[in-house]
Amino acid sequence: MIKNTVLLLTFLLTAGAASAQEYSYVSDRIFPDIESFLGYDFKPAVMEIPNESQNEIDPGEYSFGITPNNLYVEGEDIRGVYTINNIAPEEYGFKVNTMNARDARIQGHLKIILNKRRQVTALIFRRSQKDPEIIFTLPQMNEDLAAAEKEYFTDLREMTVENADSLWGTEIKPFLRIYLEPGVQQRLQDYDSTTVSFIEVITTEEKVKKAKKSKKKNPEDLEGEEVTEESAEPEVKIKITKTYFVELKSLVRYDDGTEKIETERHEISGVKERSDDEATGDEEKFQIEFSNKKDVPIFLYLNANRQVSSMEIGDNLFFMRGI
C-alpha cells in the first residue's frame, strides 16, 4: 500500500504538471458515489477566502487529489499529504475529514459541493481548526470549447452498437481514463490522441491451378491416334482471410519531457456477449468480451439502449464523455 501511495502521488503531481494549461471543469464528470472521487485530480480556477480576498488562479496552481487513504493538496501555504479519517455524505455533497500525516494535531476537512447533476462545482478546504475555510471554484466550460469537445470525443448515447459484428471499422475517443492499478483517473484532452479502434483486415490470395491436359481421338486420323489438347483457361481460386484487431493509441509522456504516440494492438480470436437483465437506462447492461492470444482483458460495455458507455483494455478503463 505504501508503494502504491507513493506511485499515486508521483503520478498526480506529474499529470498536473503535464497538463498545466487545463483546469478541471464542472462538466467533466458525474460523481454518483464516494468511490467515483478516488484517484481524481481537481484543478480549480478561483480561490476565495470569505471576507478577505478572491483571486483567479492558474491551471494546476492548486489541486486536490483523493485516494482511499489520503488527500493530496498542491498549492502555496496548504501543500501537503493529509490522512483521510473518513468521508461522509452531506446535503451539499461530501465532507472529507482530514489529519496532517506529519502532525496529528492538525485536523481539517475538504467539503465537496455538488450540483443537482452530481457534478462538482466547488471545494471548500480547511487545513486546520485554526485556519479559515478557503473556497475553490471549478470553472464552467465556455461554449467554444464545449462544442469542440463534443465534436471530438465520443459521448454517452452517441454510438449505438446493434451487434458485435457492426463494431468493425469503427472508432471511439474516450473522455476519461482510469489506471486500474493504482486507481488514478486522467481526464483526457484532444492532444492526448487517445483512440480505441476496431479493425478488420481483409487479405486476398490468388492460387492459379494450371490447365489440365486431356487426350482424345482425332476423327480425321484414320489410324485413330490420340492427340493432346489443352483445356480452357487456367483455374484461379481466391482465398479471402479476415483478421480482427482492437487497437489502443495514446500519447505517452516520459520523465525526460519527450512525448510519443504508442500503439497497443490485440488480435481478436473470438467475441462473446453477455447481458444483465436487471440493468436499465444508462446502466451498463451488455458486456462484449474480446478473446485474444495474449489473454489481455478486453471488454466493451453498453447501456440498456446498446450505446457505448465504457471499455476496459488490460489495466485501463475508459469512459465516454458525459459519465
Protein Blocks (a to p, Z undefined) as FASTA:
>chain_A
ZZmmmmmmmmmmmmmmmmmmbccdfklpccfbfklmgopacddfbdcdehkbccdddehk
accdddfkbccdedehiaccdddfbdcddfklpacddddfklmklccdddddddfkopaf
bdcddfblkbccdddddddddfklmmmmmmmmccehkaccfbfklmgopacddfbdcdfb
goiacdddfklopacddddddddddddddddddddddfklmnopacdddddddddddddd
dddddddddddddfkopacddddddddfbdcddddfkbghjbcfbdcddddfklpacddd
ddfkopafbdcehjbccddehZZ
